[in-house]
Amino acid sequence: MKKILIANRGEIACRIIKSCKLMGYKSVAVYSEADKKSKHVRLADEAFFIGPSKAQESYLVHQKIIEAAKETNSDAIHPGFGFLSENANFAQKIIDNQITWIGPKPQNIKDMGNKTTALDLAKKANVPICPGINNPSALSNEELEKQCENIKYPILVKASAGGGGIGMNVVQNFSELKKAIEKTSNLANKAFGDGTVFLEKFIVNARHIEIQVFGFGKQSAVHMYERDCSLQRRYQKIIEESPAPDVSPDIIKEMSRAAVELSSKVNYEGAGTVEFIYDLDEKKFYFLEMNTRIQVEHPVTELITNCDLIAMQIQFAFDRKKKFLQQKDITSYGHAIECRVYAEDPLKNFLPSPGKILKMDIPDIPDGIRIDWGFNEGDEVSFYYDPMIGKIISHDVTREDAINKLIAFLKNTKIEGIKTNIPFVISLLQNKTFKKNKHNTKFIENNLDILNNETLINNQNKIKTKKINIDINTIKIVRTDELKNTRKLKTGSGVEDIKIVFFD
């Protein structure tokens, strides 16, 4: 029986373990000090300790992961998402150690990991590119200012390396631009060791739409339809859905063609996502980037296509010569929508809320609801890592039905001991603008006060009433005209003193 080591933690590690079990493979979890009692450790067939709680001393240390694979006689390594999943050097080291790498070729990762290189490759594949400037620091002030005027403001300053929205800045004029270039460059240098930046025209009224692809190297790639990821906060996705609402099927078809063309042109291998920005006013789309890993939101695609993307990654990694999926065999059915559940407090600027989950009351799971969860009741959400608890995904015939099903399930999900963003997600899903498909990528930012007010209401609706014992002999019955003389009663329950009044 083959053995797969998962170089990750949390819900994605649990998700990969699930596919391993279904395929008849043994799973190996790695864990840090903070994760020694975590769910992914409990689910795996084996677990291997890799060091202190800080990711820089455990999950991000190449040699510790490789040693864990060797010590456990693992045949392959799946990186999940985040951590080392898009690290070309790590992928190459795995291959050099005669361990199967479940992911794209290191060259794919390297090429697409650098945004300027990726843009060049997209151009060669005739994929639409947003107007912009590569390496603006190489231009004189006069030339830079002139080119920016041709592009027209607002302009987005982005780091060439890395991802996750780190260092992105939107500027409205040349004075702001110069400061933003320096700021983004410094931040990118610290975060990624590469301070190179580039500029793009910022599309004000936009949707963020991505195409799921699966590449078979020289045998070309296939697409598995789109996901709309427009509901974001600080460039971090919160809600993802498919099909993309109110976007022409012809546009989606052209996006899909472009994504497959790019993936095939670079002989891409395995699961990947080609991301586009869609201008709602001009009805045009532009290439953003390509993510060379499984995405957080992959369950949306799995539900509409009835496939297992993780299993496909594993199957292809063990036999890269075989193309086991043709475009004609991939169909899409219904509407799927996913929300990410975080341990955070939306009313305190989304401050992370680490701690022990004292109670997790999950309702019975109906048809069309899927939970990808990384924690159980009694587990600890650590401050060392991303605070995502997991995802809840809904699938139904129509968008409206899928949204309503997700709202109903969220309203009956109770988590105590930590704060979560569930009330905020409910306020998003119930929002009329979102339900009518009138939202864009700036929706949360532009409506945060309204959404927070609705979140507060959702929080209040979740407050449980406490039972208190009151001695019936101490109740004073008064008429409405005697209310001024009503006396307070001590309940001894720890709650505030109350007045009890019977009206005639």
C-alpha positions in Angstrom: 0.0 0.0 0.0 1.4 3.4 -1.0 1.9 6.0 1.7 1.3 9.7 1.3 2.8 12.3 3.7 0.7 15.6 4.0 3.0 18.6 4.5 0.3 20.7 5.9 -2.2 21.0 8.8 -5.8 22.0 9.6 -8.8 21.4 7.3 -6.8 20.8 4.1 -4.7 18.1 5.8 -8.0 16.5 6.9 -9.4 16.8 3.3 -6.3 15.1 1.8 -6.5 12.3 4.4 -10.1 11.7 3.3 -9.1 11.1 -0.3 -6.2 8.9 0.7 -8.5 6.7 2.6 -11.0 6.5 -0.3 -8.1 5.5 -2.7 -6.7 2.9 -0.3 -3.5 4.8 0.5 -2.1 5.3 4.0 -1.7 8.9 5.2 1.1 10.4 7.3 0.5 13.7 9.2 3.2 16.0 10.3 2.7 18.2 13.3 4.3 20.9 15.4 4.2 21.3 19.2 1.0 23.4 18.9 -0.7 20.7 16.7 0.1 17.6 18.7 -3.5 17.0 19.6 -5.0 18.4 16.3 -7.7 16.7 14.2 -5.4 15.9 11.3 -3.1 14.1 13.6 -5.9 12.0 14.9 -7.3 11.2 11.5 -4.0 10.1 9.8 -2.7 6.5 9.9 0.7 7.8 11.2 1.9 11.1 12.6 5.4 12.6 12.7 6.6 15.4 15.0 8.5 18.1 13.1 9.3 20.8 15.7 8.3 23.9 17.5 5.0 25.7 17.0 6.3 28.5 14.8 5.8 27.6 11.2 9.3 28.8 10.3 10.7 26.1 12.6 8.4 23.3 11.5 6.0 23.4 8.6 8.3 25.6 6.5 11.5 23.7 7.0 12.3 21.7 3.9 14.6 19.2 5.5 12.3 18.4 8.3 9.5 17.5 5.9 11.9 15.4 3.8 13.3 13.6 6.9 9.7 12.8 8.0 8.9 11.3 4.6 12.1 9.2 4.7 11.6 8.1 8.4 8.0 7.0 7.6 8.9 5.4 4.3 6.4 7.7 2.5 6.1 7.3 -1.3 4.8 10.8 -1.9 4.2 14.2 -0.4 1.1 16.4 -0.9 1.7 20.0 0.1 -1.9 21.2 0.3 -2.2 24.9 0.0 -0.2 27.6 1.7 3.1 26.8 3.5 5.4 25.1 0.9 2.8 24.4 -1.8 4.2 26.9 -4.3 7.8 26.6 -3.4 9.7 25.4 -6.5 12.9 24.7 -4.6 11.0 22.5 -2.1 9.3 20.6 -5.0 12.7 20.0 -6.6 14.2 18.7 -3.4 11.4 16.2 -3.0 12.0 14.9 -6.6 15.7 14.8 -6.0 15.1 12.6 -3.0 13.2 10.1 -5.2 9.9 10.9 -3.5 6.8 11.5 -5.6 5.8 15.2 -5.7 2.0 15.7 -5.8 2.0 18.9 -7.7 3.1 20.7 -10.9 6.6 20.6 -12.2 9.0 22.9 -10.3 9.4 24.9 -13.5 5.7 25.5 -13.6 5.7 26.8 -10.0 8.7 29.0 -10.6 7.4 30.6 -13.8 3.9 31.3 -12.5 5.2 32.3 -9.0 6.8 35.4 -10.6 4.0 37.7 -11.7 6.0 39.4 -14.5 7.1 36.1 -15.9 3.5 34.8 -15.8 2.3 37.9 -17.6 4.9 37.3 -20.3 3.8 33.7 -20.7 0.1 34.8 -20.8 0.9 37.3 -23.6 2.6 34.6 -25.6 -0.5 32.4 -25.2 -2.7 35.4 -26.5 -4.4 35.7 -23.1 -5.8 39.3 -22.5 -3.4 41.3 -20.2 -4.5 44.3 -18.2 -2.6 47.5 -19.2 0.4 48.0 -16.9 4.1 48.5 -16.5 6.8 45.9 -15.6 9.6 47.1 -13.3 8.6 50.8 -13.0 11.8 51.5 -10.9 13.8 51.2 -14.2 12.1 54.2 -15.7 12.8 57.9 -15.1 10.2 59.9 -13.3 9.2 61.6 -16.5 8.8 58.4 -18.5 6.9 56.7 -15.6 4.5 59.6 -15.1 3.8 59.7 -18.9 3.1 55.9 -19.1 0.8 56.1 -16.0 -1.2 58.9 -17.7 -1.7 56.6 -20.7 -2.9 53.8 -18.5 -5.1 56.2 -16.5 -5.6 56.1 -12.7 -6.4 54.4 -10.4 -3.4 52.1 -10.7 -2.6 49.0 -8.7 0.9 48.5 -7.3 1.7 44.8 -6.9 4.7 42.6 -5.9 6.1 40.4 -8.6 6.8 37.6 -6.2 4.5 36.0 -3.6 0.7 36.3 -3.4 -2.2 36.7 -1.1 -2.6 40.4 -1.7 0.5 41.2 0.3 1.8 44.6 -0.5 -1.0 45.6 -2.9 -1.7 49.3 -3.0 -4.2 51.3 -5.1 -3.1 54.8 -6.0 -5.0 57.8 -7.5 -2.1 60.0 -8.7 1.6 60.1 -9.4 2.5 61.4 -5.9 0.8 58.4 -4.2 2.4 56.1 -6.8 6.0 56.9 -5.9 5.3 56.3 -2.2 3.4 53.1 -2.9 6.2 51.6 -5.1 8.7 52.1 -2.3 6.3 50.7 0.3 5.3 47.6 -1.7 8.9 47.0 -2.7 10.1 47.0 0.9 7.3 44.8 2.1 7.8 42.3 -0.8 11.5 42.2 -0.1 10.9 41.2 3.6 8.1 38.8 2.8 9.4 37.1 -0.4 13.1 38.1 -0.7 12.2 39.9 -3.9 11.4 43.6 -4.0 10.4 43.8 -7.7 7.1 45.4 -8.3 4.8 46.0 -11.3 1.8 48.2 -12.1 -1.6 47.4 -13.4 -4.6 49.5 -14.2 -7.1 49.1 -11.3 -10.5 48.0 -12.5 -12.9 49.8 -10.2 -16.1 47.9 -10.9 -14.8 44.3 -11.2 -15.4 40.7 -10.5 -12.7 38.2 -9.6 -13.3 35.0 -11.6 -11.0 32.0 -11.8 -10.9 28.9 -14.0 -10.1 25.6 -12.5 -7.7 23.7 -14.8 -6.0 20.3 -14.8 -2.9 19.9 -16.9 -1.5 16.7 -18.4 1.8 18.2 -19.5 2.4 17.8 -23.3 -1.0 16.1 -23.6 -2.7 19.6 -23.0 -5.0 20.7 -20.3 -8.8 20.7 -19.5 -10.9 23.2 -17.6 -13.5 22.4 -14.9 -15.5 25.6 -15.2 -15.3 28.8 -13.2 -15.5 30.1 -9.6 -16.5 33.7 -8.8 -14.4 34.9 -5.8 -15.5 38.5 -5.7 -16.5 38.8 -2.1 -13.2 39.6 -0.6 -11.7 41.5 2.3 -8.2 42.9 1.8 -7.8 40.6 -1.2 -8.7 37.6 0.9 -11.6 35.6 -0.4 -14.6 34.9 1.9 -17.3 33.5 -0.3 -16.8 31.6 -3.6 -19.5 30.3 -6.0 -20.1 28.7 -9.3 -21.4 29.4 -11.9 -20.4 33.1 -11.8 -23.7 35.0 -11.4 -24.8 37.4 -14.2 -21.7 36.9 -16.3 -22.4 35.9 -19.9 -21.8 32.3 -20.8 -19.8 33.5 -23.8 -17.4 35.4 -21.5 -16.9 32.3 -19.3 -16.4 30.2 -22.4 -13.7 32.6 -23.6 -12.1 32.7 -20.2 -12.0 28.9 -20.1 -10.4 28.8 -23.5 -7.7 31.3 -22.5 -7.0 29.3 -19.3 -6.6 26.0 -21.2 -4.5 27.7 -23.8 -2.1 29.1 -21.2 -1.9 25.9 -19.3 -1.3 23.8 -22.4 1.3 26.2 -23.7 3.5 25.8 -20.7 2.9 22.0 -20.5 1.3 22.5 -17.1 0.9 19.4 -14.9 -1.8 18.8 -12.3 -4.4 21.0 -10.6 -4.1 24.8 -11.1 -6.2 27.9 -11.2 -6.0 30.7 -13.8 -7.4 33.9 -12.3 -8.9 36.8 -14.1 -10.3 40.2 -13.3 -13.5 41.0 -15.1 -14.5 44.6 -15.9 -18.3 44.7 -15.4 -18.6 48.0 -17.3 -16.5 47.1 -20.3 -17.4 43.4 -20.3 -13.7 42.6 -20.7 -11.5 40.2 -18.8 -7.8 40.3 -18.0 -5.3 37.8 -16.7 -4.3 38.2 -13.1 -2.2 35.2 -12.1 -2.0 31.4 -12.0 -2.0 29.5 -8.7 0.0 26.3 -9.0 -1.7 24.4 -6.2 -5.1 23.2 -5.0 -7.2 26.1 -4.0 -9.1 26.6 -0.7 -12.3 26.9 -2.7 -11.8 23.6 -4.7 -14.9 22.0 -3.1 -17.1 24.4 -5.2 -15.8 22.8 -8.4 -16.0 19.3 -6.9 -19.7 19.8 -6.2 -20.7 21.1 -9.6 -18.6 18.6 -11.5 -19.0 15.6 -9.2 -15.2 15.0 -9.1 -12.5 14.6 -6.5 -9.7 17.1 -7.4 -7.4 15.7 -4.6 -7.8 12.2 -5.9 -7.0 13.4 -9.4 -3.8 15.1 -8.2 -2.7 11.8 -6.5 -3.7 9.7 -9.5 -1.7 11.9 -11.9 1.3 12.2 -9.7 1.8 8.4 -9.7 1.3 8.1 -13.5 2.1 11.4 -15.3 2.0 9.8 -18.7 -1.7 9.0 -18.6 -4.4 11.5 -19.6 -7.4 10.1 -17.7 -9.8 13.0 -18.3 -11.1 14.5 -21.5 -12.9 17.9 -21.8 -16.0 16.2 -23.3 -16.4 14.2 -20.1 -16.6 17.2 -17.8 -20.1 18.6 -17.1 -21.4 21.2 -14.6 -24.7 20.8 -12.7 -26.5 23.2 -10.4 -25.0 26.0 -8.2 -22.5 25.7 -5.4 -21.4 28.3 -2.9 -18.8 28.1 -0.2 -18.1 30.3 2.8 -14.9 30.2 4.8 -15.3 30.0 8.6 -12.7 31.8 10.6 -11.9 32.2 14.3 -12.1 36.0 14.3 -14.2 38.8 15.5 -15.7 40.9 12.6 -16.8 43.6 15.0 -13.2 44.1 16.2 -11.7 44.6 12.7 -11.6 40.8 12.2 -9.2 40.3 15.1 -8.2 36.6 15.3 -9.8 34.7 18.1 -7.6 31.8 19.2 -8.6 29.6 22.0 -10.3 26.3 22.9 -13.6 25.4 21.1 -15.7 24.7 24.2 -18.8 23.7 22.2 -19.4 22.9 18.5 -23.0 22.2 17.8 -23.3 21.2 14.1 -26.8 20.4 12.8 -27.6 17.3 10.9 -26.1 17.6 7.5 -28.8 17.7 4.8 -28.4 16.7 1.2 -26.4 19.4 -0.6 -24.4 20.6 2.3 -20.7 19.7 2.7 -18.4 20.6 5.6 -14.6 20.6 5.2 -13.6 21.1 8.9 -10.2 21.2 10.5 -11.4 21.2 14.2 -13.7 19.4 16.5 -15.2 20.4 19.9 -12.4 20.5 22.5 -9.7 21.4 19.9 -7.5 24.5 20.2 -7.3 27.2 17.6 -3.7 28.3 17.7 -2.5 31.9 17.3 0.5 30.6 15.4 -1.4 29.8 12.2 -4.1 31.0 9.9 -7.4 31.2 11.9 -9.5 29.3 9.3 -11.6 26.6 11.0 -12.9 25.2 7.8 -15.5 25.7 5.0 -19.2 25.0 4.6 -20.4 24.5 1.0 -23.9 24.4 -0.3 -25.1 22.8 -3.6 -28.5 23.1 -5.1 -30.3 23.4 -8.5 -30.4 27.3 -8.4 -28.3 30.0 -6.9 -31.1 31.2 -4.7 -31.7 27.7 -3.3 -28.0 27.2 -2.6 -27.7 30.5 -0.8 -30.8 29.9 1.3 -29.7 26.4 2.2 -26.3 27.7 3.3 -27.9 30.5 5.4 -30.2 28.1 7.2 -27.3 25.8 8.0 -25.1 28.6 9.3 -27.9 29.9 11.5 -28.1 26.5 13.2 -24.3 26.1 13.6 -23.2 27.1 17.2 -19.5 27.5 18.1 -18.6 28.6 21.7 -15.3 29.4 23.4 -14.1 31.5 20.4 -15.5 34.2 18.2 -16.3 33.3 14.6 -17.2 35.2 11.4 -20.4 33.2 11.0 -22.7 36.1 11.8 -20.8 38.3 9.3 -21.1 35.6 6.6 -24.8 35.4 7.2 -25.1 39.2 6.8 -23.2 38.9 3.5 -25.4 36.1 2.2 -28.6 37.8 3.2 -27.6 41.1 1.6 -30.0 42.2 -1.1 -27.2 43.6 -3.3 -25.4 40.2 -3.2 -28.6 38.3 -3.8 -29.3 40.4 -6.9 -25.8 39.9 -8.3 -25.0 43.6 -8.1 -21.8 43.2 -6.0 -18.1 43.6 -7.0 -14.7 43.1 -5.5 -15.0 46.3 -3.4 -18.5 45.4 -2.0 -17.3 44.4 1.5 -15.0 47.4 1.8 -17.6 49.9 0.6 -20.4 48.4 2.8 -18.5 47.4 6.0 -20.6 49.6 8.3 -23.9 48.2 7.0 -22.6 44.6 7.1 -21.2 45.1 10.7 -24.6 46.4 11.9 -26.3 43.3 10.4 -23.6 41.2 12.0 -24.4 42.7 15.4 -28.0 41.8 14.9 -27.1 38.2 13.9 -24.9 38.0 17.0 -27.8 39.2 19.2 -30.1 36.6 17.7 -27.7 33.9 18.7 -27.6 35.0 22.4 -29.1 32.3 24.5 -31.6 33.0 27.3 -30.7 31.9 30.8 -33.1 30.1 33.1 -33.5 31.8 36.5 -35.4 30.7 39.6 -37.7 33.3 41.1 -39.6 32.9 44.3 -43.2 33.5 43.3 -43.9 35.0 46.7 -41.6 37.9 46.1 -43.4 39.0 42.9 -45.3 42.2 43.3 -48.3 42.5 41.0 -49.0 46.1 40.0 -51.3 48.0 37.8 -49.9 49.9 34.8 -50.4 53.2 36.6 -48.2 52.0 39.5 -45.1 51.2 37.4 -43.1 54.0 39.0 -43.3 52.2 42.3 -42.3 48.8 40.9 -39.4 47.3 43.0 -36.4 45.3 41.7 -36.1 41.7 42.5 -32.9 39.8 43.3 -32.6 36.7 41.2 -29.3 35.4 42.5 -28.6 34.2 39.0 -25.7 36.5 38.3 -27.8 38.4 35.8 -28.8 42.1 36.1 -31.7 42.8 38.5 -35.0 42.8 36.8 -38.5 44.1 37.2 -41.5 41.8 36.8 -44.8 43.4 36.0 -48.2 41.8 35.3 -50.5 44.0 33.3 -54.3 43.8 33.9 
